[in-house]
Amino acid sequence: MKEMDLIITSDTATAHIAGSLGVPVWVMLHWDSFWVYRHDGDETPWYPSMRLFRQPKPQDWASAFDAALAALIKEVDKNG
């Protein structure tokens, strides 16, 4: 993981390990997320290298993935 530029995952052990290592990680969360991620916002105090993408409502994965895709495109453009 330490060799990766970015890890994109769901709320699994992968997310927690990457966050613990300080590796940049984006996590896709369902609308009622685990307490570590709180219930709003795009960051968590537990893992400073983590960015959160949430469902705005139950079963709305399209919005979460659209937000992650837009952020990824912006990141790629920024880093050329």
N, C-alpha and C positions, 0 to 999 in steps of 0.2 A: 504493500500500500504506500509506503514512503516514496516510491518511485513514480506514483501516479500524479498527474496534474490536477485531476478532479475525479471524485467518485460520486456517482448518482445512484441512489438506492432507496428502498423503502425503509420503514422503521424495523430494522433487523439488527442482529449482532454486528453486521458489517458497518452500519451507521455508527454504532457505539464505539467500535474499535477504531474506525477512522477518526472520529471525534476525539477519542482519548489520545491518539497519536498526533493530533494537530494537523491532520491531512485535510485539505479542502474537500468538503463533502456536502452534497445537496440531498436533502431527504424529502421524499414524497410522503405526506401525511394525510390520513383520513380526517374527517371533520371533527372527530372527538379524540384527539391525540393523547398519547401517554403523558403523564404529569411532567416529565422532564422537559417536554417541549412547550409547556403551558398551553393556553387555549387560543392565543392570538400572537401575531407578530411573526417575523421571519428569522428570528435568532433565539438562541437559548443560552443562558449564562453558564450552563454545564459544559458546552463545547463551543468555544469562540470561533473555530474554523468551520462551523456548520451553518448552512443556510436552509431554511425550511420553506417548503411549498405545500400549502394546505388546500384541501377541498373546502370550498366556501359553504357547501351544503352536502348532506349525505349523497353518495353515489356520483358526485360530480368530479370525476377524475379528469375530464377533458379540460376544465379550467385550471387545475393544478399543473397538468402537463403542458398546457399552452403557456402558462407563466414560466415554467422551467425552460421550455424551448426558447422563448423570447430572451430570457436571461442568458442562455447558452450562446445564442447568436450574438448578443451584445458582447459577451466575454470573448468569443472568437474574434470578432471584429476589433476589439480593443487590443488583443494580443497578436493580431495579424498572423 
